[in-house]
Amino acid sequence: MRETPVTVVGTLVSDMRPRRVGPDAALVLNFRVACNERRFDKASESWVDGESLYLSVSCWRRLAENAASLVKGDPVIVRGKLRTREWTTDQGERRSVVELEATSIGPDLARCTVTVRKQHREGLSRAASQETVAPPEGDSSELLGRTGPPDAVSLSDLAEAVGPLVPA
C-alpha cells in the first residue's frame, strides 16, 4: 500500500489526549487540527473564509512527548501520512474515518514565535561522541519509567517534562 504524505497548516482545536498502549506502554497523543481556507473574493474585493477541514491526528513515542507542550489554539504545521480506519458498528453499519498519523509537528512561525529547547538524550549524545553527557534537568525520560497503570499519564506531567513552546 502506498503512503499518502500530507502537510497540514492549521490550528490546534482540541486538548491533547495522551495515553499508553501496547505491551511496551508506547505513548500516543491524539488531538484535532482545523484548517481554514482563506480566499480573495473579487466581487467584494476582500478576503473571506472558505471551507474548514478538521482532522484527527495521532503521534507516537518521542514525538508525542515533545508535542505535549502544545495547547489548544496554537498555530501548528503537521506532516504525516493519511490513513483510513474502517470499522463496523454494533448495528452492522460500516463506517470509516480519515486520520493523520503525524511524523513531525511544529508551531507555525508565520503566526507565532517560539523559544526552542532541544532535548539531549544520553544515548544519542554518547553515540555522537565518546563523552557521556547527562540529560538536562527535567528530562522526559523519567516519565517513561513511571510506575502505575500503563495507560495512566497526565498531560500536565508530559508538558512539564518536555517544557513549553511559548507563543509570543
N, C-alpha and C positions, 0 to 999 in steps of 0.2 A: 504494500500500500504506500502510495506517495504521500509525503507530508505536505501540508499547506502552510507555509510560513506567512505570518502576517504581523504588521506593526500597527498598533492602535494608539492614537493620541487622544486622551480624554481626561476625565475627572473621576476620582475615586468616589463612588456614591453609596458605599456600604461600609460598615465596620468590618475589620479583619476578623475572620473566624478561624483561629488556629486549632489544630487537633493532631493527635499522633495516631498513626495507622501501621498495621503490619507487625510481623514478629520483631523487626528491628526498631519499632516505635519511631518511624520516619515522620518528621514534622511536615505537615501540609497546611498551607494557608489559603483560604478561599475568600474572595471578595468580588465586587461588581464594579465595572467601569462603564461610564456613559460617554459616548462620542456624539457631539452635536455639530451638525453640518451648518456652516455659515456660507451664504452665497449673496452675491450682489444682485438686487432686483432693479433692472433697468427702468421699469415703469415708475417706481417710487424714488429711484436713484439713491438707495440706501441698502445697507447690509441687513439681511433678515435671517432669522433662524429657520433651518430646514428640518429634515428628519433627524431623529435621535436613534442611536444604536446602543443597546445595553448588552453587555457581555459578562458572563460569569467567567472568572479567572481563577486558576489554581496554580500554586507554585510549591516547590518541594525543597526540603532539606536546607542547605545553606542559603539559598535564595529566599526561602520562607523566613529564615531567621532575620535576614537583613531587611526584607520588605516590611516586617512587622513594625518598623518605625514610622511608616506612612500612616496617615489618618484620613478619615472621611473628609472630602473636599479638596484634597491635594491634587494638583495637576500632574498627570503621570504619562509616561510613554511605556507601553508594554509590548514586548516582542515575544512571539511564541508560535505554537502550532495549533491550528484549528482542529478540533476533534468533535465528532458526532457521537453522542451517547444515546443508546436506544434501550427501552425497557417496556414491559407490559404491565399495565395497571391491574389491580385486583379484579376489575370488571372486564378484563380481557382486551382492553384498548391498547393499541401500540402507540407509544409516544417516543419522541426524540427531542434532543436539545443540542445546540452547537455551543461548545465551550472552548475557551482559550487556555492551553497549558503553557504557562509563561516560561521562557528560557532566560529572559532578562527584564528587569523593571527599573525604572528610574524616574526622577522628577522631570517635568517638562520645563526646562530652563528658559523657554520663551515666556513662561507665565509665572515664574518664581525664581528665587535664588536659594541656594543651599550651602551648608557647610559640610564638606565631605570628610568622613573619618574612615580611613582604611582599617580593616581588621587584619591583624597579623596572626597567623596560626603557627604554633610551634613547629609542627611537622613540615609546613611549607617553607618556613624560614630555614630549617635545618637542611632541606633539600637544596635550597638556593645557595647556601654557603655552609661551610663546615662548623660555623659558630652556632651555639644554641641561644636562641632569643626567646625570652619569656613572653607569653601573650600579654597584651595590655590589661590593666585592671578592669574588671567587669567583663572579661571575655565571655562570649555567649556559649562557649563550650561547656561551661559549668551547668548550663541548662540541660544539656544532653545527659548528664549524669544524675539527674534528679531522681528521687525515689517517689513512689506513689503510682497511681493508675497510669498506664501508658498513654492514654488519651487526655490526661489532665495537664494542660499547660495554659497559663493565663496570658492574655495579650499584654498586660502590664509587665509581667516578667520578661516577655520577649522584647518589648520595647526598651525596657531598662537595660537588658543585656546587650542590645545592638547599638543603642544610642540613637538620638534623633537626627533626621534630616529636616532642618528647620526652615520653612519658607519665610522669607523676609519681606 
